[in-house]
Amino acid sequence: MEKTPKREMIGLEGEVLLNTLRRLYRRGAVDNITKLITKTHPADLAWIFRSLPPGEQKDIFQIIAKTDIVSDFLSELDSSIMVELVSGLSPSFMAAIVSEMASDDAADLLEALPEEVAREIRAHMETEEREEVEELLKYDPETAGGIMSPDFMYLDENLTVEEAIKKVQKRSEEKEMVFYLYITHGEGQLAGVLSLRELLMHPMHRKLKNIMNTNVISVTTDTDQEEVAHIVSQYNLLAVPVVDATFKLVGIVTVDDIIDVLREEATEDFLQMAGAGKEQEILLKPLHKKIMLRAPWLLVAWIGGVGAMFIINHFQGELQKVLALASFIPIIGGMGGNIATQSSSIIVRGLATGRVDLGHYFATIAKEFLLGIVLGSSFGIILGLLAHAKYQTPMYLGLVVGLSVAIVMTVAATVGTTVPLVLKKLHIDPAVATGPFITTTIDVLGVTLYFSIARIFLHL
């Protein structure tokens, strides 16, 4: 009998599930917990697990470990929680769990474990399964080879349609993504691709090499996972084949793995742009590790603040002559920092999605430069008029304030655009340019420009 697919729970339903599980735990109702677990989607179980205290996590996992969903559950769990939970399990028991997982998920799990523990687990695995996982572990985990699945459907180009259909019927249950049938020739070299629908529409006697699509979009084992995600997204694929240096088909990357990659990359960029490092599981880290991850980024902002303090102190004489100048320091620095962050965030995201082309380097900068001029002039005129109305003396204070806002915002937009592009050219993650780095730079630069313009026009 075909099972009804389990629907993922989110929001209120997830909260109800969490409260029910904790209530049963406090009552020690192991049988009821087991029934609840087996009826819950592994993704939902992983979601509520993050909200459980460590003690409850370990106790409830002991119950989960005795069910059939334990391997699927571990595949959905955050790495740090997973490592903590399996640390007390025997290598032989873990080997049995790993053997039930998809090869790419098993490789991810073993990659997250300490090397000594992973080695012991592999030693207890069946030879064929161990070799399959070890093959994946050879690749960098953030490349196509590291995230690919070796369980895919491939067919020799000399097969007829009838032979291919029989082979698909026989082997499809153990393979991933049979919507795409990859055609090979020679020693497994990728030759073409067919959709399952296309296969069924041709006469039974026709050979695959005569009906396959030879224009196959593929990636190599060392292609960065972000580039793989970009290819799958751009061409609307459900899977993309992975080939080695000899163009031999060695695996496929499926869309579910691509979704994970997109989420990981977006999270890393977001955290870096916020100046909180790039560790995705930062909320699950102990306090001292959170401090170590965030302190260096805050140190950058602190150094910038100290630098701005010394600059303001350098212009102390000018401030004493025109105290009104101090009133506009926050807004000039804030407007510069904000437009710089906007520009850099747009460029970083554009680079990640392929919307920004490095080949049009100067055109991109020119557009943001013009935008900075327009926005800077607009806000500068408004603030200048406000300053003139508020402070009648000195005469040119409104001009100084307005011109400072215009120049600082123009410079900030240009810097916010240029720095990520330069870093990308140097093969450095452009996300590190945003957050504290650019805003701190603009704060220092803004104060310097402001007082320099004041000194010129107010003859201080």
C-alpha atoms as one frame of an Amber mdcrd trajectory, in Angstrom:
protein
   0.000   0.000   0.000   1.286   3.434  -0.911   1.968   5.626   2.099   0.430
   9.067   2.393   3.252  11.620   2.216   3.950  13.397   5.488   3.406  17.142
   5.384   5.961  19.429   6.973   4.784  21.467   9.939   5.715  25.060  10.546
   4.574  27.886  12.793   1.711  27.081  15.168   1.581  23.384  14.266   5.273
  23.090  15.021   4.789  24.776  18.397   1.990  22.352  19.244   4.230  19.430
  18.298   7.061  20.796  20.462   4.803  21.291  23.497   3.271  17.831  23.072
   6.686  16.180  22.851   7.950  17.974  25.974   4.777  17.102  27.907   5.129
  13.411  27.012   8.815  13.550  27.949   8.052  14.934  31.415   5.545  12.135
  31.922   8.038   9.518  30.747   5.578   8.252  28.123   8.124   6.497  25.895
   5.556   4.566  23.853   3.580   7.710  23.096   6.763   9.578  22.164   7.686
   6.754  19.780   4.273   6.922  18.085   4.518  10.711  17.791   8.017  10.474
  16.304   7.100   7.886  13.677   4.170  10.047  12.523   6.272  13.212  12.270
   8.257  14.311   9.228  12.042  14.174   9.988  12.354  17.839   8.949   9.714
  18.825  11.528  11.434  16.730  14.157  14.743  18.449  13.430  13.009  21.842
  13.597  11.572  21.254  17.079  14.791  19.614  18.268  16.591  22.960  18.099
  14.249  24.287  20.803  14.865  21.433  23.258  17.396  21.714  26.117  20.524
  19.531  25.629  19.409  17.014  28.283  16.027  16.470  26.639  17.658  16.245
  23.214  19.866  13.341  24.277  17.062  11.448  26.005  14.602  11.828  23.126
  17.283  10.936  20.596  17.749   7.613  22.378  14.115   6.910  21.468  14.526
   8.165  17.886  17.624   5.964  17.464  15.401   2.905  17.858  13.068   3.921
  15.019  13.346   3.639  11.242  13.522   7.404  10.734  16.815   7.952  12.576
  18.902   8.219   9.397  16.491  10.695   7.770  16.352  12.651  11.028  20.146
  13.007  11.242  20.220  14.184   7.615  17.946  17.093   8.547  19.706  18.060
  11.781  22.158  20.916  12.329  25.738  19.621  12.291  26.640  20.814  15.797
  23.579  19.154  17.372  24.090  15.987  15.326  27.726  15.606  16.388  26.746
  16.002  20.031  23.957  13.414  19.792  25.917  10.651  18.045  29.031  11.032
  20.208  27.795   8.386  22.633  26.755   5.810  20.033  28.898   2.815  19.154
  30.705   2.797  15.753  28.860  -0.364  14.690  25.465   1.186  15.453  26.414
   4.393  13.640  27.641   2.356  10.669  24.190   0.772  10.393  22.564   4.228
  10.468  24.967   5.688   7.919  24.390   2.765   5.587  20.683   3.633   5.463
  21.390   7.220   4.395  21.861   8.530   0.874  25.565   8.488   0.012  25.894
  12.290  -0.141  24.114  12.718   3.219  26.279   9.971   4.743  29.410  11.752
   3.504  28.189  15.030   5.021  27.595  13.328   8.361  31.024  11.686   8.425
  32.636  14.964   7.314  31.159  16.703  10.376  32.409  14.071  12.846  35.927
  13.999  14.313  38.289  12.132  11.965  38.974   9.315  14.446  35.253   8.670
  15.035  34.469   8.788  11.300  37.283   6.311  10.587  35.901   3.820  13.126
  32.412   4.102  11.653  33.702   3.504   8.117  35.559   0.423   9.345  32.222
  -1.140  10.373  30.501  -0.408   7.047  30.050  -2.859   4.168  32.841  -2.620
   1.590  30.683  -1.315  -1.265  28.971   1.353   0.861  32.269   2.395   2.476
  33.986   2.825  -0.881  31.080   4.884  -2.201  31.197   7.254   0.777  34.999
   7.471   0.799  34.907   8.407  -2.885  32.747  11.414  -2.004  34.939  12.340
   0.975  37.882  12.840  -1.395  36.290  16.019  -2.706  36.091  19.418  -1.079
  32.676  19.536   0.681  31.885  22.867  -1.008  32.393  21.614  -4.562  30.160
  19.673  -6.939  32.073  16.504  -6.048  31.363  17.066  -2.355  27.600  17.519
  -2.724  26.877  15.128  -5.596  25.032  11.827  -5.340  26.552   8.741  -7.022
  23.122   7.050  -7.134  21.906   8.157 -10.543  20.380   6.558 -13.616  22.625
   6.205 -16.665  22.146   4.210 -19.859  24.509   3.152 -22.629  23.922   4.929
 -25.935  23.598   1.634 -27.831  20.534   0.500 -25.896  17.173   0.581 -27.638
  14.213   2.417 -26.149  12.658  -0.894 -25.135  15.824  -2.042 -23.348  16.159
   1.340 -21.656  12.582   1.255 -20.329  13.134  -2.217 -18.851  16.329  -1.038
 -17.194  14.596   2.018 -15.740  11.755  -0.135 -14.383  14.244  -2.458 -12.761
  16.592   0.089 -11.189  14.631   3.331 -10.709  13.720   2.723  -7.054  17.345
   2.785  -5.936  18.322   5.820  -8.011  17.841   9.560  -7.578  16.077  11.867
 -10.029  15.069   9.435 -12.775  13.311  12.290 -14.582  16.663  12.747 -16.331
  18.312   9.744 -17.986  21.990  10.338 -18.703  23.430   8.559 -21.745  27.033
   7.353 -21.726  29.468   5.846 -24.192  32.910   4.258 -24.034  34.072   3.946
 -20.404  31.191   5.886 -18.937  31.801   9.233 -20.638  28.783  11.527 -20.698
  27.307  11.622 -24.199  23.789  12.994 -23.845  20.608  13.236 -21.829  16.967
  12.240 -22.200  13.954  13.038 -20.086  11.788  10.120 -19.034   8.927  11.628
 -21.028  11.052  11.807 -24.185  12.080   8.178 -23.789   8.469   7.002 -23.681
   7.505   8.967 -26.794   9.899   7.202 -29.215   9.518   3.851 -31.021  10.776
   0.826 -29.063  13.369  -0.193 -31.670  15.166   3.167 -31.860  18.574   3.467
 -30.210  19.221   6.066 -27.525  22.162   7.619 -29.398  19.754   8.608 -32.166
  17.252  10.370 -29.925  19.351  11.785 -27.075  20.120  15.471 -26.601  23.885
  15.863 -26.962  23.905  19.429 -25.669  24.260  18.518 -21.991  24.854  21.140
 -19.308  27.326  19.639 -16.839  29.820  20.603 -14.133  33.135  19.124 -13.031
  33.889  17.631  -9.632  35.890  20.705  -8.578  33.247  23.284  -9.603  32.374
  25.475  -6.615  28.953  24.683  -5.146  27.850  28.310  -5.570  28.570  28.087
  -9.307  26.643  24.787  -9.478  23.678  26.464  -7.797  23.882  29.338 -10.260
  23.819  26.925 -13.238  20.855  24.933 -11.898  18.965  28.164 -11.171  19.773
  29.784 -14.513  18.723  26.799 -16.633  15.813  25.662 -14.403  17.201  22.149
 -13.959  16.091  19.482 -11.505  19.585  17.971 -11.542  22.951  18.576 -13.153
  25.473  15.828 -14.065  28.986  15.874 -12.596  31.965  14.671 -14.649  35.633
  14.136 -13.821  38.694  15.271 -15.782  38.119  12.562 -18.430  34.461  13.592
 -18.837  33.375  10.362 -17.131  29.989  10.693 -15.444  30.535  10.265 -11.694
  27.409  11.729 -10.074  24.578  14.223 -10.144  23.686  17.219  -8.002  19.938
  17.351  -7.393  17.774  20.391  -6.781  17.225  19.564  -3.081  20.967  19.855
  -2.525  20.987  23.102  -4.508  18.334  24.560  -2.212  20.596  23.756   0.748
  23.550  25.401  -1.012  21.567  28.557  -1.795  20.433  28.767   1.809  23.964
  28.252   3.114  25.522  30.812   0.784  22.794  33.390   1.465  23.185  32.872
   5.221  26.965  33.273   5.028  26.672  36.467   2.975  24.018  37.880   5.290
  26.074  37.190   8.420  29.225  38.636   6.881  27.408  41.746   5.719  26.056
  42.172   9.257  29.566  41.787  10.671  28.774  38.554  12.544  31.279  36.212
  10.883  30.117  33.475   8.533  29.343  30.592  10.893  25.803  29.487  10.026
  25.147  27.831  13.365  26.267  30.827  15.431  23.074  30.756  17.534  23.898
  27.211  18.645  27.457  28.063  19.694  28.523  28.430  23.358  28.864  31.990
  24.660  32.679  32.111  24.478  32.635  30.978  20.818  30.001  33.585  19.936
  32.236  36.228  21.481  35.267  35.024  19.511  33.282  35.034  16.250  31.834
  38.512  16.646  34.581  40.394  18.498  36.979  40.786  15.504  34.265  42.417
  13.401  33.288  44.744  16.240  36.965  45.570  16.731  37.009  46.961  13.183
  34.099  49.265  14.033  35.787  50.241  17.298  39.028  51.145  15.515  37.067
  53.216  13.029  35.277  55.007  15.846  38.550  55.784  17.577  39.920  57.060
  14.262  36.902  59.333  13.835  37.400  60.587  17.404  40.994  61.610  16.661
  39.904  63.343  13.452  37.228  65.320  15.277  39.785  66.184  17.971  42.146
  67.395  15.213  39.437  69.828  14.100  38.663  70.891  17.671  39.613  74.479
  16.934  37.083  74.681  14.114  34.389  73.164  16.316  35.027  75.697  19.094
  34.596  78.542  16.607  31.402  77.091  15.064  29.667  74.776  17.549  26.810
  74.274  15.088  29.123  72.050  13.027  28.835  69.320  15.672  25.066  69.089
  15.160  25.456  67.714  11.649  28.188  65.105  12.256  25.745  62.210  12.940
  23.551  62.810   9.883  26.486  63.229   7.482  28.172  60.069   8.751  24.855
  58.188   8.837  23.812  59.116   5.288  27.240  58.154   3.949  27.255  54.840
   5.804  23.728  53.965   4.740  24.179  54.589   1.020  27.530  52.745   1.103
  25.870  49.731   2.726  23.042  49.856   0.174  25.443  49.947  -2.763  27.734
  47.215  -1.441  24.796  44.935  -0.527  23.278  45.337  -3.998  26.618  44.575
  -5.663  27.368  41.577  -3.415  23.945  40.096  -4.122  24.278  40.917  -7.811
  27.610  39.114  -7.984  26.128  36.088  -6.226  23.147  35.861  -8.578  25.040
  36.740 -11.744  23.170  40.031 -12.209  26.419  41.995 -11.988  28.963  41.278
 -14.718  32.628  41.876 -13.887  33.168  42.557 -17.573  31.210  45.817 -17.158
  33.241  46.883 -14.152  33.440  50.627 -14.889  29.845  50.867 -16.123  28.580
  49.463 -12.809  30.674  51.920 -10.807  29.579  54.816 -13.043  25.896  54.032
 -12.463  26.303  54.032  -8.677  28.444  57.194  -8.898  25.625  58.993 -10.745
  23.087  57.654  -8.263  25.260  58.993  -5.437  25.367  62.425  -7.078  21.581
  62.582  -7.542  20.674  61.311  -4.066  23.507  63.237  -2.402  22.539  66.496
  -4.082  18.866  66.029  -3.223  19.452  65.354   0.458  22.238  67.948   0.533
  19.980  70.726  -0.728  17.274  69.864   1.808  19.713  69.654   4.723  21.546
  72.793   3.583  18.333  74.808   3.545  17.432  73.413   6.963  20.839  74.369
   8.334  20.587  77.869   6.871  17.128  78.364   8.392  18.219  77.036  11.792
  21.580  78.822  12.009  21.804  82.287  10.477  25.523  82.493  11.248  27.997
  81.740   9.930  26.688  82.728   6.506  27.935  79.701   4.551  27.038  76.983
   7.086  24.117  75.773   4.940  26.415  75.526   1.904  29.006  73.576   3.908
  26.455  71.098   5.257  24.698  70.618   1.916  27.919  70.230  -0.053  29.305
  67.808   2.555  26.245  65.550   2.349  26.381  65.567  -1.459  30.104  64.757
  -1.645  30.100  62.192   1.171  27.110  60.290  -0.279  28.647  60.302  -3.770
  31.983  59.040  -2.477  30.273  56.472  -0.230  28.173  55.037  -3.071  31.288
  54.768  -5.254  33.372  53.120  -2.533  30.513  50.764  -1.607  30.359  49.648
  -5.240  34.072  49.494  -5.985  35.306  47.503  -2.992  33.151  44.353  -3.574
  34.031  44.390  -7.284  37.753  44.657  -6.529  37.554  41.846  -3.976  35.718
  39.660  -6.481  38.460  40.360  -9.037  41.001  39.246  -6.429  38.950  36.065
  -5.759  38.065  37.178  -2.229  34.509  36.823  -0.940  32.982  40.285  -1.566
  30.598  39.900   1.381  33.470  40.754   3.741  33.497  44.274   2.286  30.161
  45.219   3.790  29.098  45.732   7.373  31.772  47.192   9.664  34.459  47.565
   6.974  32.677  49.918   4.603  30.553  51.775   7.161  33.602  52.403   9.359
  35.622  53.609   6.379  32.848  55.971   5.331  32.422  57.303   8.872  36.094
  58.293   9.011  36.079  59.611   5.449  32.827  61.518   6.004  34.077  63.352
   9.081  37.335  64.247   7.320  35.561  65.610   4.229  33.016  67.513   6.324
  35.571  69.423   8.386  37.831  69.957   5.398  34.966  71.620   3.488  34.052
  73.642   6.598  37.632  74.871   6.924  37.692  76.003   3.273  34.318  77.789
   3.089  34.140  79.161   6.628  37.784  80.279   6.637  38.450  78.561   9.966
